[in-house]
Amino acid sequence: MKRDPCNNRAGFTLLECLVALAVLLAFAAAVRPLLSQARQIMANAEIRLAAQNLLHSLLVNPLNRPSLANPSPEGDSAGLHWRVVAEPVALDFQPPTDNPQWITYRITATVLWGSRHFVTGETLRLGKPK
C-alpha cells in the first residue's frame, strides 16, 4: 500500500490487486475438486441411505404365506432394484414329528442401484410348510 504524497490518500496499486486476485484464484482452483468430491459423496450417501432403508423394510416386515410359496419376489422402487429370496434352512436336529407345523426360512434381501452398488442382508423367519 502506497501513500500518494500529493493527495495524502492511501490505496492499493493495480499490481497488488492483481497479485491478490491470482492468489485467490489459485486457492479456489485447489479447493474446487474437493468440493465436487464432497458433493458426489453426499449424493451417493443419499441413495445408499435410501437403499439401506428399503433393505431394512424388506427384512423387518413379516412375510405372508404367498411370499414363502413364491420365494423370490423382486421389484423396483425409486430407482432401486430389490430382490428377496426365501429358502428353507436344514437344521441339525430332527423335528419331533413327521409333519412339522413350522419351517425355518433364510430370508436374503438385496437392493441394487447403479451398475455395481448393492447392499444385502439376511435373517431367519419361521413359516408354514408349503
N, CA, C and O atoms as a GROMACS GRO file, in nm:
protein
  520
    1MET      N    1   0.084  -0.116   0.000
    1MET     CA    2   0.000   0.000   0.000
    1MET      C    3   0.090   0.124   0.000
    1MET      O    4   0.183   0.136   0.080
    2LYS      N    5   0.060   0.213  -0.089
    2LYS     CA    6   0.141   0.334  -0.100
    2LYS      C    7   0.057   0.456  -0.072
    2LYS      O    8  -0.064   0.459  -0.097
    3ARG      N    9   0.122   0.556  -0.021
    3ARG     CA   10   0.057   0.686   0.001
    3ARG      C   11   0.102   0.782  -0.109
    3ARG      O   12   0.220   0.794  -0.140
    4ASP      N   13   0.007   0.847  -0.163
    4ASP     CA   14   0.038   0.947  -0.265
    4ASP      C   15   0.074   1.076  -0.193
    4ASP      O   16  -0.009   1.132  -0.122
    5PRO      N   17   0.200   1.126  -0.210
    5PRO     CA   18   0.240   1.247  -0.135
    5PRO      C   19   0.160   1.370  -0.172
    5PRO      O   20   0.148   1.462  -0.090
    6CYS      N   21   0.104   1.375  -0.292
    6CYS     CA   22   0.028   1.494  -0.332
    6CYS      C   23  -0.111   1.496  -0.271
    6CYS      O   24  -0.155   1.599  -0.221
    7ASN      N   25  -0.181   1.382  -0.273
    7ASN     CA   26  -0.320   1.379  -0.229
    7ASN      C   27  -0.334   1.334  -0.084
    7ASN      O   28  -0.437   1.358  -0.022
    8ASN      N   29  -0.232   1.269  -0.030
    8ASN     CA   30  -0.236   1.216   0.105
    8ASN      C   31  -0.346   1.109   0.119
    8ASN      O   32  -0.411   1.100   0.223
    9ARG      N   33  -0.365   1.026   0.010
    9ARG     CA   34  -0.463   0.918   0.010
    9ARG      C   35  -0.390   0.785   0.010
    9ARG      O   36  -0.283   0.770  -0.050
   10ALA      N   37  -0.449   0.687   0.080
   10ALA     CA   38  -0.391   0.552   0.084
   10ALA      C   39  -0.473   0.462  -0.007
   10ALA      O   40  -0.593   0.483  -0.024
   11GLY      N   41  -0.409   0.360  -0.067
   11GLY     CA   42  -0.480   0.267  -0.154
   11GLY      C   43  -0.387   0.158  -0.205
   11GLY      O   44  -0.266   0.162  -0.182
   12PHE      N   45  -0.445   0.062  -0.273
   12PHE     CA   46  -0.368  -0.047  -0.332
   12PHE      C   47  -0.330  -0.011  -0.475
   12PHE      O   48  -0.404   0.058  -0.545
   13THR      N   49  -0.216  -0.057  -0.514
   13THR     CA   50  -0.176  -0.039  -0.653
   13THR      C   51  -0.243  -0.148  -0.736
   13THR      O   52  -0.293  -0.247  -0.683
   14LEU      N   53  -0.242  -0.130  -0.865
   14LEU     CA   54  -0.301  -0.228  -0.956
   14LEU      C   55  -0.226  -0.360  -0.947
   14LEU      O   56  -0.288  -0.467  -0.954
   15LEU      N   57  -0.097  -0.355  -0.932
   15LEU     CA   58  -0.016  -0.476  -0.920
   15LEU      C   59  -0.053  -0.554  -0.794
   15LEU      O   60  -0.063  -0.677  -0.798
   16GLU      N   61  -0.072  -0.487  -0.683
   16GLU     CA   62  -0.111  -0.555  -0.559
   16GLU      C   63  -0.249  -0.620  -0.573
   16GLU      O   64  -0.270  -0.730  -0.522
   17CYS      N   65  -0.341  -0.556  -0.638
   17CYS     CA   66  -0.474  -0.613  -0.660
   17CYS      C   67  -0.465  -0.737  -0.748
   17CYS      O   68  -0.534  -0.836  -0.722
   18LEU      N   69  -0.382  -0.733  -0.853
   18LEU     CA   70  -0.368  -0.848  -0.942
   18LEU      C   71  -0.304  -0.967  -0.870
   18LEU      O   72  -0.343  -1.081  -0.894
   19VAL      N   73  -0.207  -0.941  -0.784
   19VAL     CA   74  -0.144  -1.049  -0.707
   19VAL      C   75  -0.245  -1.111  -0.610
   19VAL      O   76  -0.251  -1.233  -0.598
   20ALA      N   77  -0.324  -1.028  -0.543
   20ALA     CA   78  -0.425  -1.080  -0.451
   20ALA      C   79  -0.530  -1.163  -0.527
   20ALA      O   80  -0.574  -1.267  -0.478
   21LEU      N   81  -0.568  -1.117  -0.644
   21LEU     CA   82  -0.664  -1.192  -0.725
   21LEU      C   83  -0.606  -1.325  -0.771
   21LEU      O   84  -0.676  -1.426  -0.772
   22ALA      N   85  -0.479  -1.327  -0.810
   22ALA     CA   86  -0.413  -1.451  -0.853
   22ALA      C   87  -0.404  -1.551  -0.738
   22ALA      O   88  -0.426  -1.670  -0.758
   23VAL      N   89  -0.373  -1.504  -0.618
   23VAL     CA   90  -0.367  -1.593  -0.501
   23VAL      C   91  -0.506  -1.650  -0.471
   23VAL      O   92  -0.520  -1.768  -0.441
   24LEU      N   93  -0.608  -1.566  -0.480
   24LEU     CA   94  -0.745  -1.610  -0.456
   24LEU      C   95  -0.789  -1.714  -0.559
   24LEU      O   96  -0.852  -1.813  -0.523
   25LEU      N   97  -0.756  -1.693  -0.686
   25LEU     CA   98  -0.792  -1.789  -0.790
   25LEU      C   99  -0.716  -1.921  -0.775
   25LEU      O  100  -0.771  -2.027  -0.802
   26ALA      N  101  -0.592  -1.914  -0.733
   26ALA     CA  102  -0.514  -2.038  -0.711
   26ALA      C  103  -0.576  -2.118  -0.596
   26ALA      O  104  -0.585  -2.241  -0.604
   27PHE      N  105  -0.617  -2.052  -0.491
   27PHE     CA  106  -0.682  -2.119  -0.379
   27PHE      C  107  -0.814  -2.182  -0.423
   27PHE      O  108  -0.844  -2.296  -0.386
   28ALA      N  109  -0.894  -2.109  -0.500
   28ALA     CA  110  -1.022  -2.161  -0.548
   28ALA      C  111  -1.000  -2.282  -0.639
   28ALA      O  112  -1.077  -2.379  -0.634
   29ALA      N  113  -0.897  -2.278  -0.723
   29ALA     CA  114  -0.868  -2.390  -0.812
   29ALA      C  115  -0.824  -2.513  -0.732
   29ALA      O  116  -0.853  -2.625  -0.772
   30ALA      N  117  -0.756  -2.492  -0.622
   30ALA     CA  118  -0.712  -2.605  -0.538
   30ALA      C  119  -0.827  -2.665  -0.459
   30ALA      O  120  -0.827  -2.786  -0.434
   31VAL      N  121  -0.924  -2.586  -0.420
   31VAL     CA  122  -1.035  -2.633  -0.336
   31VAL      C  123  -1.149  -2.691  -0.420
   31VAL      O  124  -1.225  -2.773  -0.369
   32ARG      N  125  -1.163  -2.652  -0.546
   32ARG     CA  126  -1.277  -2.695  -0.628
   32ARG      C  127  -1.290  -2.846  -0.640
   32ARG      O  128  -1.402  -2.896  -0.624
   33PRO      N  129  -1.184  -2.924  -0.668
   33PRO     CA  130  -1.203  -3.070  -0.676
   33PRO      C  131  -1.250  -3.131  -0.544
   33PRO      O  132  -1.327  -3.228  -0.544
   34LEU      N  133  -1.206  -3.075  -0.434
   34LEU     CA  134  -1.250  -3.126  -0.303
   34LEU      C  135  -1.399  -3.101  -0.282
   34LEU      O  136  -1.469  -3.186  -0.227
   35LEU      N  137  -1.447  -2.985  -0.326
   35LEU     CA  138  -1.588  -2.954  -0.310
   35LEU      C  139  -1.674  -3.041  -0.401
   35LEU      O  140  -1.782  -3.085  -0.360
   36SER      N  141  -1.630  -3.066  -0.523
   36SER     CA  142  -1.709  -3.151  -0.611
   36SER      C  143  -1.708  -3.296  -0.561
   36SER      O  144  -1.808  -3.366  -0.575
   37GLN      N  145  -1.597  -3.341  -0.504
   37GLN     CA  146  -1.592  -3.476  -0.448
   37GLN      C  147  -1.685  -3.485  -0.327
   37GLN      O  148  -1.753  -3.586  -0.309
   38ALA      N  149  -1.689  -3.383  -0.244
   38ALA     CA  150  -1.780  -3.383  -0.129
   38ALA      C  151  -1.926  -3.385  -0.175
   38ALA      O  152  -2.009  -3.452  -0.114
   39ARG      N  153  -1.957  -3.313  -0.282
   39ARG     CA  154  -2.092  -3.313  -0.337
   39ARG      C  155  -2.130  -3.452  -0.387
   39ARG      O  156  -2.242  -3.498  -0.367
   40GLN      N  157  -2.035  -3.520  -0.453
   40GLN     CA  158  -2.059  -3.655  -0.503
   40GLN      C  159  -2.077  -3.754  -0.388
   40GLN      O  160  -2.162  -3.843  -0.395
   41ILE      N  161  -1.999  -3.740  -0.283
   41ILE     CA  162  -2.013  -3.827  -0.166
   41ILE      C  163  -2.150  -3.808  -0.102
   41ILE      O  164  -2.213  -3.906  -0.062
   42MET      N  165  -2.197  -3.686  -0.093
   42MET     CA  166  -2.328  -3.660  -0.034
   42MET      C  167  -2.440  -3.719  -0.120
   42MET      O  168  -2.537  -3.773  -0.067
   43ALA      N  169  -2.428  -3.708  -0.253
   43ALA     CA  170  -2.529  -3.767  -0.342
   43ALA      C  171  -2.531  -3.918  -0.328
   43ALA      O  172  -2.638  -3.979  -0.325
   44ASN      N  173  -2.413  -3.980  -0.318
   44ASN     CA  174  -2.404  -4.125  -0.301
   44ASN      C  175  -2.458  -4.165  -0.164
   44ASN      O  176  -2.517  -4.272  -0.150
   45ALA      N  177  -2.437  -4.082  -0.063
   45ALA     CA  178  -2.486  -4.113   0.071
   45ALA      C  179  -2.639  -4.114   0.074
   45ALA      O  180  -2.698  -4.195   0.146
   46GLU      N  181  -2.703  -4.026  -0.001
   46GLU     CA  182  -2.849  -4.022  -0.003
   46GLU      C  183  -2.906  -4.150  -0.064
   46GLU      O  184  -3.000  -4.206  -0.010
   47ILE      N  185  -2.850  -4.195  -0.176
   47ILE     CA  186  -2.901  -4.316  -0.240
   47ILE      C  187  -2.868  -4.439  -0.156
   47ILE      O  188  -2.947  -4.533  -0.149
   48ARG      N  189  -2.750  -4.439  -0.091
   48ARG     CA  190  -2.714  -4.551  -0.004
   48ARG      C  191  -2.809  -4.558   0.117
   48ARG      O  192  -2.850  -4.667   0.157
   49LEU      N  193  -2.843  -4.445   0.173
   49LEU     CA  194  -2.937  -4.442   0.286
   49LEU      C  195  -3.075  -4.492   0.243
   49LEU      O  196  -3.140  -4.566   0.316
   50ALA      N  197  -3.119  -4.451   0.124
   50ALA     CA  198  -3.247  -4.499   0.073
   50ALA      C  199  -3.243  -4.650   0.052
   50ALA      O  200  -3.340  -4.720   0.082
   51ALA      N  201  -3.131  -4.702   0.001
   51ALA     CA  202  -3.118  -4.847  -0.021
   51ALA      C  203  -3.116  -4.921   0.111
   51ALA      O  204  -3.177  -5.028   0.122
   52GLN      N  205  -3.049  -4.868   0.212
   52GLN     CA  206  -3.046  -4.935   0.342
   52GLN      C  207  -3.182  -4.932   0.409
   52GLN      O  208  -3.220  -5.028   0.476
   53ASN      N  209  -3.256  -4.823   0.392
   53ASN     CA  210  -3.392  -4.817   0.448
   53ASN      C  211  -3.483  -4.918   0.380
   53ASN      O  212  -3.563  -4.984   0.447
   54LEU      N  213  -3.472  -4.930   0.247
   54LEU     CA  214  -3.552  -5.029   0.176
   54LEU      C  215  -3.514  -5.170   0.218
   54LEU      O  216  -3.601  -5.255   0.238
   55LEU      N  217  -3.385  -5.197   0.232
   55LEU     CA  218  -3.338  -5.328   0.277
   55LEU      C  219  -3.394  -5.360   0.415
   55LEU      O  220  -3.441  -5.472   0.439
   56HIS      N  221  -3.389  -5.265   0.504
   56HIS     CA  222  -3.441  -5.285   0.639
   56HIS      C  223  -3.590  -5.317   0.635
   56HIS      O  224  -3.636  -5.408   0.704
   57SER      N  225  -3.665  -5.244   0.554
   57SER     CA  226  -3.810  -5.270   0.548
   57SER      C  227  -3.839  -5.406   0.486
   57SER      O  228  -3.936  -5.471   0.524
   58LEU      N  229  -3.755  -5.451   0.390
   58LEU     CA  230  -3.776  -5.584   0.332
   58LEU      C  231  -3.748  -5.694   0.433
   58LEU      O  232  -3.813  -5.798   0.430
   59LEU      N  233  -3.652  -5.674   0.521
   59LEU     CA  234  -3.617  -5.776   0.619
   59LEU      C  235  -3.707  -5.775   0.742
   59LEU      O  236  -3.732  -5.880   0.801
   60VAL      N  237  -3.755  -5.659   0.782
   60VAL     CA  238  -3.831  -5.647   0.906
   60VAL      C  239  -3.978  -5.682   0.886
   60VAL      O  240  -4.038  -5.743   0.974
   61ASN      N  241  -4.036  -5.646   0.774
   61ASN     CA  242  -4.178  -5.672   0.752
   61ASN      C  243  -4.204  -5.822   0.757
   61ASN      O  244  -4.130  -5.900   0.696
   62PRO      N  245  -4.307  -5.862   0.828
   62PRO     CA  246  -4.335  -6.006   0.835
   62PRO      C  247  -4.375  -6.059   0.698
   62PRO      O  248  -4.443  -5.991   0.620
   63LEU      N  249  -4.331  -6.181   0.669
   63LEU     CA  250  -4.362  -6.242   0.542
   63LEU      C  251  -4.501  -6.305   0.548
   63LEU      O  252  -4.536  -6.370   0.647
   64ASN      N  253  -4.577  -6.287   0.443
   64ASN     CA  254  -4.707  -6.354   0.439
   64ASN      C  255  -4.691  -6.489   0.370
   64ASN      O  256  -4.588  -6.516   0.308
   65ARG      N  257  -4.789  -6.570   0.379
   65ARG     CA  258  -4.780  -6.706   0.326
   65ARG      C  259  -4.750  -6.710   0.175
   65ARG      O  260  -4.667  -6.791   0.134
   66PRO      N  261  -4.813  -6.627   0.092
   66PRO     CA  262  -4.782  -6.637  -0.051
   66PRO      C  263  -4.636  -6.605  -0.083
   66PRO      O  264  -4.584  -6.658  -0.182
   67SER      N  265  -4.569  -6.520  -0.005
   67SER     CA  266  -4.430  -6.488  -0.036
   67SER      C  267  -4.338  -6.606  -0.010
   67SER      O  268  -4.233  -6.618  -0.074
   68LEU      N  269  -4.375  -6.694   0.084
   68LEU     CA  270  -4.294  -6.813   0.106
   68LEU      C  271  -4.320  -6.917  -0.003
   68LEU      O  272  -4.232  -6.997  -0.035
   69ALA      N  273  -4.442  -6.916  -0.059
   69ALA     CA  274  -4.470  -7.007  -0.170
   69ALA      C  275  -4.399  -6.960  -0.297
   69ALA      O  276  -4.356  -7.043  -0.378
   70ASN      N  277  -4.386  -6.830  -0.314
   70ASN     CA  278  -4.311  -6.773  -0.426
   70ASN      C  279  -4.186  -6.711  -0.366
   70ASN      O  280  -4.187  -6.593  -0.332
   71PRO      N  281  -4.077  -6.788  -0.351
   71PRO     CA  282  -3.967  -6.744  -0.266
   71PRO      C  283  -3.877  -6.635  -0.324
   71PRO      O  284  -3.782  -6.594  -0.256
   72SER      N  285  -3.900  -6.586  -0.443
   72SER     CA  286  -3.810  -6.486  -0.500
   72SER      C  287  -3.885  -6.366  -0.558
   72SER      O  288  -3.876  -6.342  -0.678
   73PRO      N  289  -3.958  -6.291  -0.475
   73PRO     CA  290  -4.018  -6.169  -0.529
   73PRO      C  291  -3.911  -6.063  -0.554
   73PRO      O  292  -3.810  -6.057  -0.484
   74GLU      N  293  -3.933  -5.981  -0.655
   74GLU     CA  294  -3.842  -5.871  -0.682
   74GLU      C  295  -3.920  -5.755  -0.741
   74GLU      O  296  -4.034  -5.772  -0.784
   75GLY      N  297  -3.856  -5.638  -0.743
   75GLY     CA  298  -3.923  -5.521  -0.797
   75GLY      C  299  -3.832  -5.401  -0.800
   75GLY      O  300  -3.713  -5.410  -0.769
   76ASP      N  301  -3.889  -5.288  -0.837
   76ASP     CA  302  -3.817  -5.161  -0.843
   76ASP      C  303  -3.890  -5.059  -0.758
   76ASP      O  304  -4.013  -5.057  -0.753
   77SER      N  305  -3.813  -4.975  -0.692
   77SER     CA  306  -3.871  -4.871  -0.609
   77SER      C  307  -3.777  -4.751  -0.607
   77SER      O  308  -3.666  -4.760  -0.554
   78ALA      N  309  -3.821  -4.640  -0.663
   78ALA     CA  310  -3.745  -4.514  -0.662
   78ALA      C  311  -3.602  -4.531  -0.715
   78ALA      O  312  -3.507  -4.481  -0.656
   79GLY      N  313  -3.587  -4.602  -0.826
   79GLY     CA  314  -3.456  -4.621  -0.886
   79GLY      C  315  -3.373  -4.731  -0.822
   79GLY      O  316  -3.257  -4.749  -0.859
   80LEU      N  317  -3.429  -4.802  -0.728
   80LEU     CA  318  -3.359  -4.912  -0.660
   80LEU      C  319  -3.424  -5.044  -0.702
   80LEU      O  320  -3.546  -5.057  -0.700
   81HIS      N  321  -3.343  -5.140  -0.739
   81HIS     CA  322  -3.394  -5.273  -0.773
   81HIS      C  323  -3.373  -5.363  -0.652
   81HIS      O  324  -3.264  -5.366  -0.596
   82TRP      N  325  -3.476  -5.435  -0.611
   82TRP     CA  326  -3.466  -5.520  -0.493
   82TRP      C  327  -3.511  -5.661  -0.527
   82TRP      O  328  -3.587  -5.685  -0.620
   83ARG      N  329  -3.461  -5.755  -0.446
   83ARG     CA  330  -3.498  -5.896  -0.460
   83ARG      C  331  -3.490  -5.961  -0.323
   83ARG      O  332  -3.398  -5.935  -0.245
   84VAL      N  333  -3.588  -6.046  -0.295
   84VAL     CA  334  -3.593  -6.120  -0.169
   84VAL      C  335  -3.596  -6.268  -0.205
   84VAL      O  336  -3.677  -6.311  -0.287
   85VAL      N  337  -3.507  -6.345  -0.145
   85VAL     CA  338  -3.501  -6.490  -0.166
   85VAL      C  339  -3.527  -6.558  -0.033
   85VAL      O  340  -3.461  -6.529   0.067
   86ALA      N  341  -3.625  -6.648  -0.032
   86ALA     CA  342  -3.658  -6.726   0.088
   86ALA      C  343  -3.630  -6.872   0.058
   86ALA      O  344  -3.682  -6.928  -0.039
   87GLU      N  345  -3.546  -6.934   0.141
   87GLU     CA  346  -3.515  -7.076   0.121
   87GLU      C  347  -3.518  -7.147   0.256
   87GLU      O  348  -3.476  -7.090   0.356
   88PRO      N  349  -3.567  -7.270   0.259
   88PRO     CA  350  -3.571  -7.344   0.385
   88PRO      C  351  -3.429  -7.371   0.435
   88PRO      O  352  -3.336  -7.390   0.357
   89VAL      N  353  -3.415  -7.372   0.565
   89VAL     CA  354  -3.285  -7.397   0.628
   89VAL      C  355  -3.286  -7.539   0.683
   89VAL      O  356  -3.379  -7.579   0.753
   90ALA      N  357  -3.181  -7.615   0.649
   90ALA     CA  358  -3.169  -7.751   0.704
   90ALA      C  359  -3.108  -7.741   0.843
   90ALA      O  360  -3.000  -7.686   0.861
   91LEU      N  361  -3.179  -7.796   0.941
   91LEU     CA  362  -3.132  -7.791   1.079
   91LEU      C  363  -3.065  -7.924   1.115
   91LEU      O  364  -3.095  -8.026   1.054
   92ASP      N  365  -2.976  -7.922   1.212
   92ASP     CA  366  -2.901  -8.041   1.252
   92ASP      C  367  -2.986  -8.142   1.330
   92ASP      O  368  -2.953  -8.261   1.332
   93PHE      N  369  -3.092  -8.097   1.392
   93PHE     CA  370  -3.172  -8.191   1.473
   93PHE      C  371  -3.298  -8.231   1.396
   93PHE      O  372  -3.342  -8.159   1.307
   94GLN      N  373  -3.354  -8.344   1.431
   94GLN     CA  374  -3.476  -8.394   1.368
   94GLN      C  375  -3.597  -8.333   1.438
   94GLN      O  376  -3.600  -8.325   1.561
   95PRO      N  377  -3.698  -8.291   1.361
   95PRO     CA  378  -3.819  -8.239   1.425
   95PRO      C  379  -3.891  -8.353   1.497
   95PRO      O  380  -3.878  -8.469   1.457
   96PRO      N  381  -3.966  -8.323   1.599
   96PRO     CA  382  -4.032  -8.427   1.678
   96PRO      C  383  -4.139  -8.504   1.600
   96PRO      O  384  -4.169  -8.618   1.636
   97THR      N  385  -4.196  -8.446   1.496
   97THR     CA  386  -4.300  -8.514   1.419
   97THR      C  387  -4.261  -8.518   1.273
   97THR      O  388  -4.172  -8.445   1.228
   98ASP      N  389  -4.330  -8.604   1.198
   98ASP     CA  390  -4.304  -8.613   1.054
   98ASP      C  391  -4.367  -8.497   0.977
   98ASP      O  392  -4.325  -8.467   0.866
   99ASN      N  393  -4.466  -8.434   1.035
   99ASN     CA  394  -4.535  -8.324   0.969
   99ASN      C  395  -4.516  -8.197   1.051
   99ASN      O  396  -4.601  -8.164   1.133
  100PRO      N  397  -4.406  -8.125   1.030
  100PRO     CA  398  -4.380  -8.007   1.113
  100PRO      C  399  -4.479  -7.894   1.083
  100PRO      O  400  -4.524  -7.877   0.970
  101GLN      N  401  -4.512  -7.819   1.187
  101GLN     CA  402  -4.603  -7.706   1.170
  101GLN      C  403  -4.529  -7.582   1.122
  101GLN      O  404  -4.588  -7.496   1.056
  102TRP      N  405  -4.401  -7.572   1.153
  102TRP     CA  406  -4.322  -7.454   1.116
  102TRP      C  407  -4.190  -7.499   1.055
  102TRP      O  408  -4.134  -7.602   1.094
  103ILE      N  409  -4.142  -7.421   0.960
  103ILE     CA  410  -4.011  -7.444   0.897
  103ILE      C  411  -3.932  -7.314   0.908
  103ILE      O  412  -3.986  -7.205   0.893
  104THR      N  413  -3.805  -7.328   0.934
  104THR     CA  414  -3.718  -7.210   0.938
  104THR      C  415  -3.675  -7.175   0.796
  104THR      O  416  -3.628  -7.260   0.721
  105TYR      N  417  -3.693  -7.048   0.761
  105TYR     CA  418  -3.653  -6.998   0.630
  105TYR      C  419  -3.542  -6.895   0.647
  105TYR      O  420  -3.546  -6.814   0.738
  106ARG      N  421  -3.444  -6.900   0.558
  106ARG     CA  422  -3.341  -6.795   0.550
  106ARG      C  423  -3.391  -6.695   0.447
  106ARG      O  424  -3.414  -6.729   0.331
  107ILE      N  425  -3.408  -6.572   0.490
  107ILE     CA  426  -3.456  -6.465   0.403
  107ILE      C  427  -3.336  -6.377   0.369
  107ILE      O  428  -3.274  -6.318   0.458
  108THR      N  429  -3.303  -6.369   0.241
  108THR     CA  430  -3.193  -6.284   0.195
  108THR      C  431  -3.251  -6.176   0.106
  108THR      O  432  -3.317  -6.206   0.006
  109ALA      N  433  -3.226  -6.051   0.140
  109ALA     CA  434  -3.274  -5.937   0.062
  109ALA      C  435  -3.154  -5.863   0.007
  109ALA      O  436  -3.054  -5.844   0.076
  110THR      N  437  -3.166  -5.821  -0.119
  110THR     CA  438  -3.060  -5.745  -0.185
  110THR      C  439  -3.123  -5.625  -0.252
  110THR      O  440  -3.227  -5.636  -0.317
  111VAL      N  441  -3.059  -5.510  -0.238
  111VAL     CA  442  -3.102  -5.387  -0.303
  111VAL      C  443  -2.986  -5.338  -0.388
  111VAL      O  444  -2.874  -5.321  -0.339
  112LEU      N  445  -3.012  -5.316  -0.518
  112LEU     CA  446  -2.908  -5.274  -0.612
  112LEU      C  447  -2.940  -5.134  -0.665
  112LEU      O  448  -3.056  -5.098  -0.681
  113TRP      N  449  -2.836  -5.058  -0.692
  113TRP     CA  450  -2.850  -4.929  -0.760
  113TRP      C  451  -2.724  -4.905  -0.840
  113TRP      O  452  -2.617  -4.955  -0.805
  114GLY      N  453  -2.737  -4.829  -0.946
  114GLY     CA  454  -2.622  -4.805  -1.032
  114GLY      C  455  -2.579  -4.934  -1.100
  114GLY      O  456  -2.656  -5.030  -1.107
  115SER      N  457  -2.458  -4.937  -1.148
  115SER     CA  458  -2.411  -5.055  -1.220
  115SER      C  459  -2.346  -5.157  -1.128
  115SER      O  460  -2.345  -5.276  -1.160
  116ARG      N  461  -2.290  -5.114  -1.014
  116ARG     CA  462  -2.219  -5.210  -0.930
  116ARG      C  463  -2.231  -5.183  -0.780
  116ARG      O  464  -2.145  -5.225  -0.702
  117HIS      N  465  -2.334  -5.114  -0.740
  117HIS     CA  466  -2.354  -5.084  -0.598
  117HIS      C  467  -2.471  -5.167  -0.545
  117HIS      O  468  -2.575  -5.177  -0.610
  118PHE      N  469  -2.453  -5.226  -0.428
  118PHE     CA  470  -2.561  -5.302  -0.368
  118PHE      C  471  -2.539  -5.315  -0.218
  118PHE      O  472  -2.427  -5.303  -0.169
  119VAL      N  473  -2.648  -5.341  -0.147
  119VAL     CA  474  -2.644  -5.379  -0.006
  119VAL      C  475  -2.728  -5.506   0.008
  119VAL      O  476  -2.826  -5.524  -0.064
  120THR      N  477  -2.688  -5.590   0.098
  120THR     CA  478  -2.760  -5.716   0.118
  120THR      C  479  -2.767  -5.746   0.267
  120THR      O  480  -2.682  -5.702   0.344
  121GLY      N  481  -2.869  -5.820   0.304
  121GLY     CA  482  -2.885  -5.860   0.444
  121GLY      C  483  -2.966  -5.987   0.450
  121GLY      O  484  -3.039  -6.020   0.356
  122GLU      N  485  -2.954  -6.057   0.560
  122GLU     CA  486  -3.033  -6.179   0.574
  122GLU      C  487  -3.079  -6.196   0.717
  122GLU      O  488  -3.020  -6.143   0.811
  123THR      N  489  -3.188  -6.272   0.729
  123THR     CA  490  -3.247  -6.300   0.858
  123THR      C  491  -3.312  -6.438   0.851
  123THR      O  492  -3.323  -6.497   0.744
  124LEU      N  493  -3.354  -6.488   0.964
  124LEU     CA  494  -3.426  -6.615   0.970
  124LEU      C  495  -3.570  -6.587   1.012
  124LEU      O  496  -3.595  -6.504   1.099
  125ARG      N  497  -3.664  -6.659   0.950
  125ARG     CA  498  -3.806  -6.645   0.983
  125ARG      C  499  -3.867  -6.784   0.990
  125ARG      O  500  -3.823  -6.877   0.922
  126LEU      N  501  -3.969  -6.797   1.072
  126LEU     CA  502  -4.047  -6.920   1.077
  126LEU      C  503  -4.165  -6.905   0.982
  126LEU      O  504  -4.229  -6.800   0.975
  127GLY      N  505  -4.194  -7.012   0.909
  127GLY     CA  506  -4.306  -7.011   0.816
  127GLY      C  507  -4.372  -7.147   0.811
  127GLY      O  508  -4.312  -7.248   0.848
  128LYS      N  509  -4.495  -7.148   0.764
  128LYS     CA  510  -4.567  -7.274   0.747
  128LYS      C  511  -4.512  -7.345   0.625
  128LYS      O  512  -4.478  -7.280   0.526
  129PRO      N  513  -4.503  -7.478   0.629
  129PRO     CA  514  -4.459  -7.550   0.509
  129PRO      C  515  -4.560  -7.537   0.396
  129PRO      O  516  -4.678  -7.511   0.420
  130LYS      N  517  -4.514  -7.556   0.275
  130LYS     CA  518  -4.600  -7.542   0.158
  130LYS      C  519  -4.706  -7.649   0.153
  130LYS      O  520  -4.787  -7.652   0.060
   0.00000   0.00000   0.00000
